[in-house]
Amino acid sequence: MSYIALNTKRLIQSKGLKQKRVAEKAGYNPKKFSDMLNGRKLITADDVLPIAEALEVSANDLLKRPNDIVIKSED
């Protein structure tokens, strides 16, 4: 599984979002998005920006090694 997929899953979970909603906001059907996050479809460079925008993060946040991500709370 790619860093992008791992980071996307982690961000969805940490933000309390629904995967289906993120998929739709990024312009993907939920099945394709699920396949992307589970390694059944390749996440390409063209996919990074729509996913990042749907998650309201920078593209760099998706490209980082998973241990380098810091989730900021909105307190």
Backbone torsions as a table, in degrees:
resi	resn	phi	psi	omega
1	MET	NA	140.9	-175.7
2	SER	-79.0	160.4	173.9
3	TYR	-58.5	-39.0	-178.2
4	ILE	-60.5	-46.3	-179.9
5	ALA	-64.4	-45.5	179.5
6	LEU	-61.5	-44.5	-179.8
7	ASN	-66.2	-39.8	178.8
8	THR	-62.7	-46.6	178.8
9	LYS	-60.4	-44.2	-178.8
10	ARG	-64.0	-42.2	179.8
11	LEU	-67.6	-40.0	176.8
12	ILE	-58.8	-47.0	-178.7
13	GLN	-66.4	-46.8	-175.4
14	SER	-67.6	-27.8	179.0
15	LYS	-90.2	-2.8	178.6
16	GLY	69.0	31.3	-178.5
17	LEU	-93.5	164.3	174.3
18	LYS	-97.7	132.9	-179.1
19	GLN	-56.8	-40.3	-179.7
20	LYS	-60.7	-42.6	-179.2
21	ARG	-66.4	-41.5	178.1
22	VAL	-63.5	-42.8	178.6
23	ALA	-56.9	-49.8	-177.9
24	GLU	-64.4	-41.0	179.8
25	LYS	-65.2	-32.1	179.4
26	ALA	-84.1	-8.3	177.6
27	GLY	93.0	20.3	179.8
28	TYR	-114.1	151.3	171.0
29	ASN	-76.7	148.9	-173.9
30	PRO	-56.9	-34.9	180.0
31	LYS	-66.2	-47.1	179.3
32	LYS	-62.2	-42.7	-179.5
33	PHE	-62.3	-42.7	176.8
34	SER	-60.3	-43.5	178.1
35	ASP	-61.7	-38.1	178.3
36	MET	-64.7	-44.1	-176.7
37	LEU	-74.1	-19.7	-178.8
38	ASN	-106.9	14.9	173.0
39	GLY	78.7	9.8	178.8
40	ARG	-88.4	-18.1	174.3
41	LYS	-132.4	141.4	-179.1
42	LEU	-73.2	134.0	172.2
43	ILE	-89.5	119.2	-177.4
44	THR	-97.2	172.7	177.4
45	ALA	-58.8	-34.5	179.9
46	ASP	-68.2	-18.7	-179.4
47	ASP	-84.7	-22.6	-171.8
48	VAL	-62.2	-48.8	-176.0
49	LEU	-65.1	-46.5	178.0
50	PRO	-60.5	-37.5	178.9
51	ILE	-67.5	-45.6	179.2
52	ALA	-60.1	-43.3	179.6
53	GLU	-64.9	-38.7	178.4
54	ALA	-64.1	-33.0	179.8
55	LEU	-89.3	-6.6	-177.8
56	GLU	59.0	46.5	175.8
57	VAL	-132.2	172.1	176.4
58	SER	-82.9	157.3	176.0
59	ALA	-58.7	-34.7	178.9
60	ASN	-59.5	-33.1	179.1
61	ASP	-63.7	-29.3	178.7
62	LEU	-82.1	-23.7	-175.3
63	LEU	-91.2	-11.5	-178.7
64	LYS	-70.4	154.2	169.8
65	ARG	-60.7	138.8	-175.1
66	PRO	-52.3	-34.1	-179.0
67	ASN	-73.4	-11.9	-178.5
68	ASP	-91.2	-4.1	-176.4
69	ILE	-81.7	134.6	174.2
70	VAL	-118.4	120.0	178.8
71	ILE	-89.3	123.3	-179.9
72	LYS	-93.6	129.9	176.7
73	SER	-82.5	156.6	-178.1
74	GLU	-102.4	40.2	-179.3
75	ASP	-71.5	NA	NA
